[in-house]
Amino acid sequence: MGLFSQFCVEAQAQTQAQTAGPKIRLAQAASPDELPPPRKRPPARLRVTPYYSPDGVYPRYNPGPDAVRVCNATYVQEFRPSGTVIVPRVSCYWRRG
C-alpha cells in the first residue's frame, strides 16, 4: 500500500506541474493613441578621410626641405577622329634647391 500511495502522489504532482506551466494570454489591440512612436535609427555613416591632403601633386612623397618643383610645358599634336589638334602638356619633377 505504501508503494502505491507514493506512485499516486508523484503522478498527481506531475500533472499539477504540467498544468501549472505556461498560461495563455490574449493579445489586445491597442488604440493608436496608446502606442509609442516608432524608433527610427539614423542611417549608418562612414567617415572617409584620405591619408594625405589632396593638393594635386602626384606622386606624393616628401622631396626634402629645400626642394623645388620644376615644370616644363609644351604643345603636342593629338590625332583625334575629328582631326589633328594641338594640346598643352605639362611634366613636372622635383630638384634640390
N, C-alpha and C positions, 0 to 999 in steps of 0.2 A: 504494500500500500504506500509505503514511504517513497519508493522509486516512482510510482505512478503519479503521486502528488507533485513531485519535483518536475516531472515532464510537463504536467498541465500548467504549472506556474511559469516555466520557461516559455512554453508556447504562447501563453497569454501575454507575456512581456514582449515577445517578438511581434505579435500582431499589433500591440499598442505602439511599439516603436515604428512599425511600418505605417500605421495610420496617422501618427503624430508628425510625420515627415513634412513634406512640402505642402504648403497651403495654397489654395487657388485664390488669386486676386484678380479682380476685374479692372480693366483699364477704363477710365472715364475720360471722355473727350473734354479738354479744357477750352474755355472760350478764348478768342484771340486777345482779349484784354489781359488775361492772366499769364500768357506766355511771355517769357523773357525774350528780348530782341536777339536774333541770331548773331553769333560772333563771326566777324569777317576777319580773316587773317590777311595782313598785307602781303603782297607777293614778295617772294624772296629776292633780294637784290645782291648781286655780286659786285664787289668793288674791284675794278681793274686799274692797276697802277703800273705804268711802264718802269722798267729798270733804270731808265735814264730820261732826262728831259729832252723831248724831240726838238732839235733845232735845225734839222735839215742836213746835218753833216753825216756822211756815211763813207767809210766805215767809222764806227765810234771807238775811239781809243784816246788815251792821253799822250799827245806828242811831246810834252815837256813844257816847262815854264817859259822858255824863250822861243818857241816855235812860231813860224809864220806860214800862213796858208797862201800858196801861190796858185793862181788860176789862169789858164790860157783859154781864150775864147777865139773860135774860128768859125768860118762858114763852110758848110759842106753841102754837096749835092745829094738829094734823095730822089730816087726814081720811084714814082708813085703811079697808080693806074690813071690818074687824071693828068699826069705829066711830070716833068722834072721840076723840082723846087729846090731852092737854096734855104737851108735852115741853120740857125746858130747851134754850135756845140761848145760846151764848156767842160774842161777837165781840170781838176784841182789836185794838189798834193801838198804835203807839209814839208817844210825845210827848216833847218835850225836857223834861229835868228841871229 
